[in-house]
C-alpha cells in the first residue's frame, strides 16, 4: 500500500445546548474520520464512526474538514 499521511479530520455537529452561565448556544461535535494524502497527491477518506441515536437525528448531513494538529498525528 502507498505511503499515506493524515491531513484533515472529518467533524460533524451532532447537537447543541445552551450554556447556563453565558446563555450562549454551544455545539456538540463528533470526529467521524480523517482525510489522508497519498504520496502521489491523491486524497482519500477513512470513516471511523457514524452518529447513532439522538446524534444521528440531529446531524444535518454536512461534514466539516479541519487541519490535523501535527503533534497528534491524526489521532482523535
C-alpha positions in Angstrom: 0.0 0.0 0.0 1.2 3.5 -0.8 2.5 5.8 2.0 -0.3 8.0 3.3 -0.3 10.7 5.9 -3.4 12.2 7.7 -4.0 15.8 6.6 -7.5 16.6 7.8 -10.1 15.4 10.3 -13.8 15.0 9.5 -16.0 16.5 12.1 -19.8 16.8 12.3 -22.2 18.7 14.6 -24.5 16.3 16.5 -26.4 18.7 18.6 -26.5 22.0 20.5 -27.1 23.1 24.1 -27.4 26.4 26.0 -24.6 27.4 28.4 -26.4 28.3 31.6 -23.8 30.8 32.7 -23.4 32.8 29.5 -26.6 31.9 27.7 -24.6 31.2 24.5 -25.6 28.3 22.2 -22.8 25.7 22.2 -22.5 22.8 19.8 -21.6 19.1 20.3 -19.1 17.7 17.8 -18.1 14.3 16.7 -15.0 13.3 14.7 -16.1 10.7 12.2 -12.9 10.1 10.3 -9.8 11.5 8.6 -8.6 12.5 5.2 -5.3 11.1 4.1 -3.0 12.2 1.3 -1.1 9.5 -0.7 2.4 10.1 -2.0 1.1 10.9 -5.4 -1.1 13.7 -4.0 -4.4 11.9 -4.2 -6.7 12.3 -1.2 -8.8 9.6 0.3 -11.2 9.5 3.3 -11.5 6.9 6.1 -14.7 7.0 8.1 -14.1 5.6 11.6 -17.5 6.3 13.2 -21.1 7.4 12.3 -23.6 9.0 14.7 -26.4 6.9 16.1 -29.4 7.5 18.3 -30.1 11.2 19.1 -26.8 12.3 17.5 -27.9 10.8 14.2 -31.3 12.5 14.4 -29.6 15.9 15.0 -27.0 15.5 12.2 -27.8 17.6 9.1 -25.6 15.6 6.8 -22.8 18.1 6.5 -19.2 17.2 7.2 -16.6 19.8 8.2 -12.9 19.4 7.5 -10.2 20.7 9.8 -6.4 20.5 9.6 -4.9 17.9 11.8 -2.6 19.0 14.6 0.9 17.9 13.7 1.6 16.7 17.2 -1.4 14.4 17.4 -0.5 12.7 14.0 -4.2 12.4 13.2 -5.3 10.7 16.5 -8.5 12.0 17.9 
